[in-house]
Amino acid sequence: MDLENQKRVKDLEEEFGGENIVVVFGAAEAETAGLAAETVSAGDPTFAGPLAGVELGLKTYHVVEGELKEEFDSEVYEEQVGMMEMVLNVEEIEEEMKSMRDQFCKY
Amino acid sequence: MSILENKKVIIIGDRDGVPGQAISECVNTVEGTEIVFSSTECFV
């Protein structure tokens, strides 16, 4: 995950408190989404950025996960994400994100 | 229980997946949420 974004997430967690934050990703691959989720919950696995060794434990979702999708206006979702959803491996993404939440989410 | 209701939302989109702007449009349809940061990453 981008180092600048890591810093922003860290600052926002300090400002608002981790229990009040949800992070939503749009990564194209399950692996990339999982790495990003790991970064903001268990710390930067590459130990390169501001979140290295920082376990924020934030709640993370990918935008195509069924649980999250049902909260959106369906027309807007179809218009904005529908096309991309067709080419993404939603099942694999859901499995990966759930695994990250189960392991690292504190809230 | 709603996942997003009364939450501050951080959005990290992906240029090759779903961009931040598209996710923001969806999140904005959920009442009581506030987007505190939205970005689109590029892994190229």
Backbone of each chain as nested JSON, in Angstrom:
{
  "chains": [
    {"id": "A", "residues": [
      {"number": 1, "name": "MET", "atoms": {"N": [0.848, -1.205, 0.0], "CA": [0.0, 0.0, 0.0], "C": [0.882, 1.254, 0.0]}},
      {"number": 2, "name": "ASP", "atoms": {"N": [0.499, 2.174, -0.827], "CA": [1.127, 3.483, -0.969], "C": [1.541, 4.08, 0.397]}},
      {"number": 3, "name": "LEU", "atoms": {"N": [2.775, 4.565, 0.494], "CA": [3.268, 5.061, 1.788], "C": [2.508, 6.299, 2.269]}},
      {"number": 4, "name": "GLU", "atoms": {"N": [2.155, 7.155, 1.314], "CA": [1.413, 8.369, 1.662], "C": [0.036, 8.002, 2.237]}},
      {"number": 5, "name": "ASN", "atoms": {"N": [-0.607, 6.995, 1.612], "CA": [-1.922, 6.556, 2.111], "C": [-1.805, 5.906, 3.484]}},
      {"number": 6, "name": "GLN", "atoms": {"N": [-0.716, 5.196, 3.722], "CA": [-0.503, 4.599, 5.052], "C": [-0.479, 5.695, 6.118]}},
      {"number": 7, "name": "LYS", "atoms": {"N": [0.19, 6.781, 5.79], "CA": [0.297, 7.882, 6.749], "C": [-1.077, 8.515, 7.003]}},
      {"number": 8, "name": "ARG", "atoms": {"N": [-1.843, 8.678, 5.924], "CA": [-3.179, 9.27, 6.071], "C": [-4.059, 8.389, 6.959]}},
      {"number": 9, "name": "VAL", "atoms": {"N": [-4.0, 7.064, 6.723], "CA": [-4.825, 6.139, 7.513], "C": [-4.414, 6.216, 8.989]}},
      {"number": 10, "name": "LYS", "atoms": {"N": [-3.117, 6.257, 9.233], "CA": [-2.603, 6.324, 10.606], "C": [-3.103, 7.602, 11.303]}},
      {"number": 11, "name": "ASP", "atoms": {"N": [-3.002, 8.73, 10.592], "CA": [-3.454, 10.008, 11.159], "C": [-4.96, 10.001, 11.432]}},
      {"number": 12, "name": "LEU", "atoms": {"N": [-5.725, 9.436, 10.496], "CA": [-7.187, 9.415, 10.653], "C": [-7.59, 8.512, 11.813]}},
      {"number": 13, "name": "GLU", "atoms": {"N": [-6.867, 7.423, 12.006], "CA": [-7.161, 6.524, 13.125], "C": [-6.932, 7.251, 14.444]}},
      {"number": 14, "name": "GLU", "atoms": {"N": [-5.872, 8.047, 14.506], "CA": [-5.595, 8.815, 15.729], "C": [-6.68, 9.858, 15.964]}},
      {"number": 15, "name": "GLU", "atoms": {"N": [-7.129, 10.482, 14.865], "CA": [-8.119, 11.558, 14.98], "C": [-9.514, 11.043, 15.368]}},
      {"number": 16, "name": "PHE", "atoms": {"N": [-9.967, 9.975, 14.726], "CA": [-11.359, 9.531, 14.919], "C": [-11.517, 8.293, 15.797]}},
      {"number": 17, "name": "GLY", "atoms": {"N": [-10.458, 7.555, 16.036], "CA": [-10.56, 6.314, 16.807], "C": [-10.898, 5.144, 15.9]}},
      {"number": 18, "name": "GLY", "atoms": {"N": [-10.159, 4.054, 16.041], "CA": [-10.316, 2.903, 15.161], "C": [-11.711, 2.309, 15.152]}},
      {"number": 19, "name": "GLU", "atoms": {"N": [-12.417, 2.395, 16.286], "CA": [-13.75, 1.786, 16.36], "C": [-14.765, 2.512, 15.481]}},
      {"number": 20, "name": "ASN", "atoms": {"N": [-14.451, 3.734, 15.082], "CA": [-15.39, 4.525, 14.266], "C": [-15.085, 4.476, 12.776]}},
      {"number": 21, "name": "ILE", "atoms": {"N": [-14.063, 3.705, 12.407], "CA": [-13.594, 3.731, 11.019], "C": [-13.826, 2.402, 10.303]}},
      {"number": 22, "name": "VAL", "atoms": {"N": [-14.231, 2.503, 9.031], "CA": [-14.267, 1.328, 8.14], "C": [-13.451, 1.695, 6.899]}},
      {"number": 23, "name": "VAL", "atoms": {"N": [-12.572, 0.789, 6.472], "CA": [-11.765, 1.052, 5.277], "C": [-12.308, 0.198, 4.127]}},
      {"number": 24, "name": "VAL", "atoms": {"N": [-12.6, 0.844, 2.995], "CA": [-13.157, 0.13, 1.844], "C": [-12.159, 0.174, 0.691]}},
      {"number": 25, "name": "PHE", "atoms": {"N": [-11.847, -1.01, 0.157], "CA": [-10.865, -1.122, -0.925], "C": [-11.525, -1.432, -2.267]}},
      {"number": 26, "name": "GLY", "atoms": {"N": [-10.772, -1.155, -3.333], "CA": [-11.284, -1.453, -4.683], "C": [-10.284, -2.232, -5.508]}},
      {"number": 27, "name": "ALA", "atoms": {"N": [-9.336, -2.886, -4.855], "CA": [-8.254, -3.578, -5.565], "C": [-8.777, -4.615, -6.565]}},
      {"number": 28, "name": "ALA", "atoms": {"N": [-8.003, -4.819, -7.637], "CA": [-8.438, -5.719, -8.711], "C": [-8.235, -7.195, -8.368]}},
      {"number": 29, "name": "GLU", "atoms": {"N": [-7.278, -7.488, -7.504], "CA": [-6.955, -8.877, -7.174], "C": [-7.197, -9.134, -5.683]}},
      {"number": 30, "name": "ALA", "atoms": {"N": [-7.59, -10.361, -5.369], "CA": [-7.818, -10.727, -3.967], "C": [-6.535, -10.543, -3.155]}},
      {"number": 31, "name": "GLU", "atoms": {"N": [-5.418, -10.925, -3.748], "CA": [-4.15, -10.845, -3.024], "C": [-3.788, -9.399, -2.673]}},
      {"number": 32, "name": "THR", "atoms": {"N": [-3.966, -8.502, -3.639], "CA": [-3.666, -7.083, -3.412], "C": [-4.603, -6.506, -2.344]}},
      {"number": 33, "name": "ALA", "atoms": {"N": [-5.879, -6.867, -2.437], "CA": [-6.856, -6.387, -1.444], "C": [-6.478, -6.909, -0.059]}},
      {"number": 34, "name": "GLY", "atoms": {"N": [-6.077, -8.166, -0.006], "CA": [-5.703, -8.776, 1.265], "C": [-4.485, -8.105, 1.873]}},
      {"number": 35, "name": "LEU", "atoms": {"N": [-3.501, -7.801, 1.043], "CA": [-2.286, -7.132, 1.539], "C": [-2.612, -5.747, 2.086]}},
      {"number": 36, "name": "ALA", "atoms": {"N": [-3.482, -5.036, 1.364], "CA": [-3.87, -3.692, 1.812], "C": [-4.634, -3.785, 3.135]}},
      {"number": 37, "name": "ALA", "atoms": {"N": [-5.527, -4.775, 3.233], "CA": [-6.302, -4.96, 4.471], "C": [-5.362, -5.318, 5.625]}},
      {"number": 38, "name": "GLU", "atoms": {"N": [-4.395, -6.165, 5.331], "CA": [-3.424, -6.548, 6.365], "C": [-2.647, -5.323, 6.854]}},
      {"number": 39, "name": "THR", "atoms": {"N": [-2.289, -4.457, 5.903], "CA": [-1.508, -3.265, 6.244], "C": [-2.228, -2.377, 7.264]}},
      {"number": 40, "name": "VAL", "atoms": {"N": [-3.54, -2.165, 7.078], "CA": [-4.259, -1.263, 7.986], "C": [-4.836, -1.98, 9.212]}},
      {"number": 41, "name": "SER", "atoms": {"N": [-4.6, -3.281, 9.313], "CA": [-5.089, -3.98, 10.513], "C": [-3.948, -4.592, 11.325]}},
      {"number": 42, "name": "ALA", "atoms": {"N": [-3.02, -5.283, 10.627], "CA": [-1.926, -5.946, 11.362], "C": [-0.599, -5.202, 11.245]}},
      {"number": 43, "name": "GLY", "atoms": {"N": [-0.533, -4.218, 10.326], "CA": [0.715, -3.493, 10.094], "C": [1.266, -3.803, 8.715]}},
      {"number": 44, "name": "ASP", "atoms": {"N": [2.125, -2.939, 8.206], "CA": [2.685, -3.081, 6.865], "C": [3.571, -4.331, 6.781]}},
      {"number": 45, "name": "PRO", "atoms": {"N": [3.146, -5.354, 5.998], "CA": [3.937, -6.594, 5.931], "C": [5.296, -6.414, 5.249]}},
      {"number": 46, "name": "THR", "atoms": {"N": [5.467, -5.318, 4.504], "CA": [6.758, -5.086, 3.845], "C": [7.696, -4.274, 4.746]}},
      {"number": 47, "name": "PHE", "atoms": {"N": [7.194, -3.829, 5.875], "CA": [7.964, -3.01, 6.83], "C": [8.594, -1.782, 6.19]}},
      {"number": 48, "name": "ALA", "atoms": {"N": [7.917, -1.224, 5.171], "CA": [8.48, -0.078, 4.461], "C": [7.827, 1.241, 4.877]}},
      {"number": 49, "name": "GLY", "atoms": {"N": [6.582, 1.191, 5.303], "CA": [5.844, 2.439, 5.505], "C": [5.561, 2.781, 6.951]}},
      {"number": 50, "name": "PRO", "atoms": {"N": [4.817, 3.88, 7.146], "CA": [4.491, 4.357, 8.492], "C": [3.697, 3.343, 9.326]}},
      {"number": 51, "name": "LEU", "atoms": {"N": [3.062, 2.355, 8.687], "CA": [2.292, 1.37, 9.452], "C": [3.093, 0.098, 9.78]}},
      {"number": 52, "name": "ALA", "atoms": {"N": [4.381, 0.103, 9.482], "CA": [5.226, -1.045, 9.847], "C": [5.181, -1.247, 11.354]}},
      {"number": 53, "name": "GLY", "atoms": {"N": [4.786, -2.436, 11.789], "CA": [4.728, -2.733, 13.214], "C": [3.585, -2.058, 13.961]}},
      {"number": 54, "name": "VAL", "atoms": {"N": [2.662, -1.413, 13.226], "CA": [1.543, -0.728, 13.875], "C": [0.261, -1.535, 13.635]}},
      {"number": 55, "name": "GLU", "atoms": {"N": [-0.303, -2.093, 14.698], "CA": [-1.506, -2.927, 14.547], "C": [-2.754, -2.106, 14.802]}},
      {"number": 56, "name": "LEU", "atoms": {"N": [-3.248, -1.445, 13.745], "CA": [-4.428, -0.591, 13.929], "C": [-5.69, -1.417, 14.136]}},
      {"number": 57, "name": "GLY", "atoms": {"N": [-5.73, -2.61, 13.554], "CA": [-6.897, -3.486, 13.739], "C": [-8.18, -2.971, 13.114]}},
      {"number": 58, "name": "LEU", "atoms": {"N": [-8.065, -2.122, 12.087], "CA": [-9.263, -1.505, 11.496], "C": [-10.134, -2.528, 10.771]}},
      {"number": 59, "name": "LYS", "atoms": {"N": [-11.429, -2.214, 10.695], "CA": [-12.364, -3.074, 9.97], "C": [-12.221, -2.786, 8.475]}},
      {"number": 60, "name": "THR", "atoms": {"N": [-12.066, -3.835, 7.673], "CA": [-11.795, -3.654, 6.243], "C": [-12.773, -4.452, 5.382]}},
      {"number": 61, "name": "TYR", "atoms": {"N": [-13.177, -3.854, 4.282], "CA": [-14.035, -4.526, 3.311], "C": [-13.581, -4.184, 1.902]}},
      {"number": 62, "name": "HIS", "atoms": {"N": [-13.908, -5.078, 0.966], "CA": [-13.773, -4.745, -0.452], "C": [-15.157, -4.318, -0.925]}},
      {"number": 63, "name": "VAL", "atoms": {"N": [-15.195, -3.363, -1.843], "CA": [-16.483, -2.785, -2.258], "C": [-17.435, -3.824, -2.859]}},
      {"number": 64, "name": "VAL", "atoms": {"N": [-16.916, -4.927, -3.421], "CA": [-17.805, -5.912, -4.058], "C": [-18.334, -6.988, -3.093]}},
      {"number": 65, "name": "GLU", "atoms": {"N": [-17.927, -6.955, -1.836], "CA": [-18.399, -7.981, -0.898], "C": [-19.917, -7.848, -0.683]}},
      {"number": 66, "name": "GLY", "atoms": {"N": [-20.605, -8.975, -0.776], "CA": [-22.061, -8.986, -0.689], "C": [-22.614, -8.269, 0.538]}},
      {"number": 67, "name": "GLU", "atoms": {"N": [-21.974, -8.513, 1.672], "CA": [-22.397, -7.927, 2.94], "C": [-22.42, -6.395, 2.894]}},
      {"number": 68, "name": "LEU", "atoms": {"N": [-21.435, -5.832, 2.2], "CA": [-21.316, -4.377, 2.108], "C": [-22.206, -3.843, 0.986]}},
      {"number": 69, "name": "LYS", "atoms": {"N": [-22.172, -4.556, -0.125], "CA": [-22.916, -4.157, -1.322], "C": [-24.397, -3.937, -1.03]}},
      {"number": 70, "name": "GLU", "atoms": {"N": [-24.967, -4.763, -0.156], "CA": [-26.398, -4.642, 0.106], "C": [-26.774, -3.347, 0.831]}},
      {"number": 71, "name": "GLU", "atoms": {"N": [-25.772, -2.63, 1.35], "CA": [-26.06, -1.347, 2.002], "C": [-26.133, -0.189, 1.006]}},
      {"number": 72, "name": "PHE", "atoms": {"N": [-25.593, -0.419, -0.206], "CA": [-25.566, 0.657, -1.207], "C": [-26.87, 0.709, -1.99]}},
      {"number": 73, "name": "ASP", "atoms": {"N": [-27.161, 1.882, -2.544], "CA": [-28.258, 2.005, -3.494], "C": [-27.896, 1.143, -4.704]}},
      {"number": 74, "name": "SER", "atoms": {"N": [-28.772, 0.199, -5.055], "CA": [-28.396, -0.782, -6.078], "C": [-28.168, -0.163, -7.461]}},
      {"number": 75, "name": "GLU", "atoms": {"N": [-28.939, 0.877, -7.782], "CA": [-28.755, 1.517, -9.1], "C": [-27.387, 2.189, -9.195]}},
      {"number": 76, "name": "VAL", "atoms": {"N": [-27.021, 2.896, -8.122], "CA": [-25.729, 3.59, -8.115], "C": [-24.602, 2.566, -8.174]}},
      {"number": 77, "name": "TYR", "atoms": {"N": [-24.757, 1.47, -7.428], "CA": [-23.725, 0.426, -7.428], "C": [-23.551, -0.151, -8.828]}},
      {"number": 78, "name": "GLU", "atoms": {"N": [-24.66, -0.467, -9.467], "CA": [-24.588, -1.04, -10.827], "C": [-23.864, -0.103, -11.778]}},
      {"number": 79, "name": "GLU", "atoms": {"N": [-24.205, 1.171, -11.667], "CA": [-23.623, 2.173, -12.556], "C": [-22.121, 2.349, -12.315]}},
      {"number": 80, "name": "GLN", "atoms": {"N": [-21.736, 2.364, -11.041], "CA": [-20.342, 2.681, -10.687], "C": [-19.43, 1.449, -10.65]}},
      {"number": 81, "name": "VAL", "atoms": {"N": [-19.948, 0.328, -10.195], "CA": [-19.094, -0.837, -9.935], "C": [-19.482, -2.067, -10.764]}},
      {"number": 82, "name": "GLY", "atoms": {"N": [-20.731, -2.095, -11.254], "CA": [-21.282, -3.265, -11.933], "C": [-20.37, -3.883, -12.985]}},
      {"number": 83, "name": "MET", "atoms": {"N": [-19.837, -3.048, -13.876], "CA": [-18.97, -3.544, -14.961], "C": [-17.726, -4.222, -14.409]}},
      {"number": 84, "name": "MET", "atoms": {"N": [-17.122, -3.573, -13.433], "CA": [-15.877, -4.098, -12.865], "C": [-16.141, -5.379, -12.077]}},
      {"number": 85, "name": "GLU", "atoms": {"N": [-17.281, -5.417, -11.422], "CA": [-17.618, -6.593, -10.625], "C": [-17.617, -7.856, -11.502]}},
      {"number": 86, "name": "MET", "atoms": {"N": [-18.032, -7.694, -12.753], "CA": [-18.113, -8.853, -13.654], "C": [-16.743, -9.472, -13.941]}},
      {"number": 87, "name": "VAL", "atoms": {"N": [-15.69, -8.661, -13.91], "CA": [-14.36, -9.205, -14.222], "C": [-13.543, -9.543, -12.97]}},
      {"number": 88, "name": "LEU", "atoms": {"N": [-14.062, -9.184, -11.806], "CA": [-13.332, -9.505, -10.575], "C": [-13.749, -10.884, -10.055]}},
      {"number": 89, "name": "ASN", "atoms": {"N": [-12.833, -11.537, -9.37], "CA": [-13.154, -12.82, -8.753], "C": [-13.727, -12.546, -7.354]}},
      {"number": 90, "name": "VAL", "atoms": {"N": [-15.041, -12.293, -7.33], "CA": [-15.687, -11.834, -6.093], "C": [-15.547, -12.866, -4.963]}},
      {"number": 91, "name": "GLU", "atoms": {"N": [-15.725, -14.126, -5.32], "CA": [-15.658, -15.181, -4.304], "C": [-14.282, -15.213, -3.627]}},
      {"number": 92, "name": "GLU", "atoms": {"N": [-13.249, -15.136, -4.458], "CA": [-11.877, -15.167, -3.927], "C": [-11.606, -13.925, -3.06]}},
      {"number": 93, "name": "ILE", "atoms": {"N": [-12.091, -12.773, -3.525], "CA": [-11.91, -11.524, -2.777], "C": [-12.622, -11.623, -1.421]}},
      {"number": 94, "name": "GLU", "atoms": {"N": [-13.856, -12.147, -1.433], "CA": [-14.618, -12.268, -0.172], "C": [-13.909, -13.175, 0.823]}},
      {"number": 95, "name": "GLU", "atoms": {"N": [-13.403, -14.277, 0.322], "CA": [-12.689, -15.218, 1.204], "C": [-11.465, -14.573, 1.843]}},
      {"number": 96, "name": "GLU", "atoms": {"N": [-10.691, -13.878, 0.991], "CA": [-9.464, -13.23, 1.461], "C": [-9.767, -12.14, 2.496]}},
      {"number": 97, "name": "MET", "atoms": {"N": [-10.772, -11.315, 2.202], "CA": [-11.099, -10.206, 3.106], "C": [-11.652, -10.721, 4.434]}},
      {"number": 98, "name": "LYS", "atoms": {"N": [-12.46, -11.771, 4.361], "CA": [-13.019, -12.34, 5.594], "C": [-11.89, -12.908, 6.463]}},
      {"number": 99, "name": "SER", "atoms": {"N": [-10.955, -13.557, 5.799], "CA": [-9.822, -14.122, 6.518], "C": [-9.018, -13.025, 7.233]}},
      {"number": 100, "name": "MET", "atoms": {"N": [-8.83, -11.899, 6.561], "CA": [-8.097, -10.778, 7.169], "C": [-8.867, -10.217, 8.375]}},
      {"number": 101, "name": "ARG", "atoms": {"N": [-10.188, -10.065, 8.215], "CA": [-11.003, -9.546, 9.333], "C": [-10.953, -10.497, 10.52]}},
      {"number": 102, "name": "ASP", "atoms": {"N": [-11.106, -11.789, 10.224], "CA": [-11.106, -12.779, 11.308], "C": [-9.784, -12.778, 12.074]}},
      {"number": 103, "name": "GLN", "atoms": {"N": [-8.695, -12.584, 11.345], "CA": [-7.388, -12.625, 11.998], "C": [-7.009, -11.331, 12.713]}},
      {"number": 104, "name": "PHE", "atoms": {"N": [-7.304, -10.196, 12.063], "CA": [-6.684, -8.949, 12.534], "C": [-7.617, -7.842, 13.002]}},
      {"number": 105, "name": "CYS", "atoms": {"N": [-8.922, -7.926, 12.689], "CA": [-9.807, -6.813, 13.044], "C": [-10.083, -6.81, 14.552]}},
      {"number": 106, "name": "LYS", "atoms": {"N": [-9.928, -5.638, 15.172], "CA": [-10.143, -5.52, 16.616], "C": [-11.551, -5.046, 16.947]}},
      {"number": 107, "name": "TYR", "atoms": {"N": [-12.329, -4.637, 15.924], "CA": [-13.629, -4.012, 16.231], "C": [-14.812, -4.801, 15.691]}}
    ]},
    {"id": "B", "residues": [
      {"number": 1, "name": "MET", "atoms": {"N": [-27.076, -5.548, 11.674], "CA": [-26.503, -4.23, 11.963], "C": [-25.729, -3.704, 10.747]}},
      {"number": 2, "name": "SER", "atoms": {"N": [-25.899, -2.45, 10.472], "CA": [-25.223, -1.87, 9.307], "C": [-23.709, -1.767, 9.527]}},
      {"number": 3, "name": "ILE", "atoms": {"N": [-22.975, -2.051, 8.462], "CA": [-21.514, -1.972, 8.539], "C": [-21.053, -0.512, 8.502]}},
      {"number": 4, "name": "LEU", "atoms": {"N": [-21.733, 0.274, 7.668], "CA": [-21.235, 1.631, 7.418], "C": [-21.933, 2.733, 8.223]}},
      {"number": 5, "name": "GLU", "atoms": {"N": [-23.122, 2.456, 8.75], "CA": [-23.877, 3.49, 9.443], "C": [-23.085, 4.096, 10.609]}},
      {"number": 6, "name": "ASN", "atoms": {"N": [-23.094, 5.424, 10.66], "CA": [-22.389, 6.181, 11.7], "C": [-20.874, 5.965, 11.715]}},
      {"number": 7, "name": "LYS", "atoms": {"N": [-20.317, 5.562, 10.586], "CA": [-18.868, 5.341, 10.521], "C": [-18.184, 6.413, 9.672]}},
      {"number": 8, "name": "LYS", "atoms": {"N": [-16.913, 6.61, 9.983], "CA": [-16.046, 7.42, 9.129], "C": [-15.447, 6.424, 8.131]}},
      {"number": 9, "name": "VAL", "atoms": {"N": [-15.516, 6.737, 6.854], "CA": [-15.089, 5.766, 5.849], "C": [-13.823, 6.249, 5.131]}},
      {"number": 10, "name": "ILE", "atoms": {"N": [-12.851, 5.343, 5.075], "CA": [-11.618, 5.599, 4.338], "C": [-11.693, 4.74, 3.075]}},
      {"number": 11, "name": "ILE", "atoms": {"N": [-11.484, 5.35, 1.925], "CA": [-11.609, 4.628, 0.659], "C": [-10.268, 4.574, -0.058]}},
      {"number": 12, "name": "ILE", "atoms": {"N": [-9.826, 3.348, -0.338], "CA": [-8.579, 3.169, -1.092], "C": [-8.945, 2.414, -2.372]}},
      {"number": 13, "name": "GLY", "atoms": {"N": [-9.225, 3.156, -3.421], "CA": [-9.571, 2.542, -4.699], "C": [-8.324, 2.101, -5.45]}},
      {"number": 14, "name": "ASP", "atoms": {"N": [-8.555, 1.531, -6.619], "CA": [-7.446, 0.994, -7.416], "C": [-7.71, 1.33, -8.882]}},
      {"number": 15, "name": "ARG", "atoms": {"N": [-6.73, 1.905, -9.53], "CA": [-6.901, 2.293, -10.927], "C": [-7.233, 1.09, -11.811]}},
      {"number": 16, "name": "ASP", "atoms": {"N": [-6.711, -0.077, -11.476], "CA": [-6.967, -1.274, -12.279], "C": [-8.168, -2.074, -11.77]}},
      {"number": 17, "name": "GLY", "atoms": {"N": [-8.731, -1.643, -10.656], "CA": [-9.909, -2.32, -10.102], "C": [-11.059, -1.322, -10.061]}},
      {"number": 18, "name": "VAL", "atoms": {"N": [-11.54, -1.021, -8.866], "CA": [-12.604, -0.026, -8.717], "C": [-11.973, 1.265, -8.178]}},
      {"number": 19, "name": "PRO", "atoms": {"N": [-12.058, 2.362, -8.944], "CA": [-11.454, 3.628, -8.499], "C": [-12.143, 4.224, -7.267]}},
      {"number": 20, "name": "GLY", "atoms": {"N": [-11.394, 5.036, -6.53], "CA": [-11.918, 5.668, -5.319], "C": [-13.215, 6.426, -5.553]}},
      {"number": 21, "name": "GLN", "atoms": {"N": [-13.28, 7.138, -6.67], "CA": [-14.467, 7.952, -6.966], "C": [-15.735, 7.091, -7.076]}},
      {"number": 22, "name": "ALA", "atoms": {"N": [-15.6, 5.924, -7.71], "CA": [-16.757, 5.027, -7.877], "C": [-17.209, 4.483, -6.519]}},
      {"number": 23, "name": "ILE", "atoms": {"N": [-16.239, 4.16, -5.655], "CA": [-16.592, 3.659, -4.32], "C": [-17.264, 4.773, -3.517]}},
      {"number": 24, "name": "SER", "atoms": {"N": [-16.739, 5.994, -3.648], "CA": [-17.324, 7.144, -2.931], "C": [-18.792, 7.333, -3.301]}},
      {"number": 25, "name": "GLU", "atoms": {"N": [-19.095, 7.222, -4.599], "CA": [-20.49, 7.398, -5.047], "C": [-21.402, 6.389, -4.348]}},
      {"number": 26, "name": "CYS", "atoms": {"N": [-20.908, 5.157, -4.192], "CA": [-21.712, 4.113, -3.531], "C": [-21.863, 4.406, -2.046]}},
      {"number": 27, "name": "VAL", "atoms": {"N": [-20.754, 4.743, -1.398], "CA": [-20.785, 4.994, 0.057], "C": [-21.705, 6.182, 0.373]}},
      {"number": 28, "name": "ASN", "atoms": {"N": [-21.718, 7.157, -0.525], "CA": [-22.565, 8.339, -0.317], "C": [-24.056, 8.016, -0.317]}},
      {"number": 29, "name": "THR", "atoms": {"N": [-24.431, 6.816, -0.783], "CA": [-25.86, 6.46, -0.784], "C": [-26.285, 5.873, 0.564]}},
      {"number": 30, "name": "VAL", "atoms": {"N": [-25.327, 5.667, 1.475], "CA": [-25.654, 5.113, 2.794], "C": [-25.771, 6.268, 3.789]}},
      {"number": 31, "name": "GLU", "atoms": {"N": [-26.941, 6.371, 4.412], "CA": [-27.165, 7.473, 5.354], "C": [-26.269, 7.379, 6.587]}},
      {"number": 32, "name": "GLY", "atoms": {"N": [-25.825, 8.522, 7.069], "CA": [-25.076, 8.563, 8.327], "C": [-23.603, 8.217, 8.205]}},
      {"number": 33, "name": "THR", "atoms": {"N": [-23.101, 8.103, 6.984], "CA": [-21.662, 7.822, 6.838], "C": [-20.941, 9.102, 6.436]}},
      {"number": 34, "name": "GLU", "atoms": {"N": [-19.681, 9.152, 6.762], "CA": [-18.877, 10.301, 6.356], "C": [-17.575, 9.797, 5.733]}},
      {"number": 35, "name": "ILE", "atoms": {"N": [-17.314, 10.206, 4.497], "CA": [-16.054, 9.82, 3.852], "C": [-14.975, 10.789, 4.329]}},
      {"number": 36, "name": "VAL", "atoms": {"N": [-13.97, 10.27, 5.022], "CA": [-12.934, 11.154, 5.564], "C": [-11.688, 11.16, 4.676]}},
      {"number": 37, "name": "PHE", "atoms": {"N": [-11.601, 10.192, 3.771], "CA": [-10.466, 10.159, 2.847], "C": [-10.791, 9.22, 1.693]}},
      {"number": 38, "name": "SER", "atoms": {"N": [-10.474, 9.662, 0.479], "CA": [-10.697, 8.799, -0.683], "C": [-9.53, 8.958, -1.639]}},
      {"number": 39, "name": "SER", "atoms": {"N": [-8.982, 7.828, -2.077], "CA": [-7.806, 7.872, -2.928], "C": [-7.871, 6.731, -3.938]}},
      {"number": 40, "name": "THR", "atoms": {"N": [-7.166, 6.863, -5.042], "CA": [-7.072, 5.767, -6.008], "C": [-5.605, 5.414, -6.172]}},
      {"number": 41, "name": "GLU", "atoms": {"N": [-5.267, 4.178, -5.843], "CA": [-3.866, 3.76, -5.954], "C": [-3.575, 3.239, -7.342]}},
      {"number": 42, "name": "CYS", "atoms": {"N": [-2.311, 3.292, -7.693], "CA": [-1.864, 2.804, -8.986], "C": [-0.628, 1.954, -8.731]}},
      {"number": 43, "name": "PHE", "atoms": {"N": [-0.687, 0.691, -9.12], "CA": [0.422, -0.207, -8.801], "C": [1.43, -0.338, -9.93]}},
      {"number": 44, "name": "VAL", "atoms": {"N": [1.204, 0.416, -11.021], "CA": [2.128, 0.318, -12.16], "C": [3.415, 1.086, -11.858]}}
    ]}
  ]
}
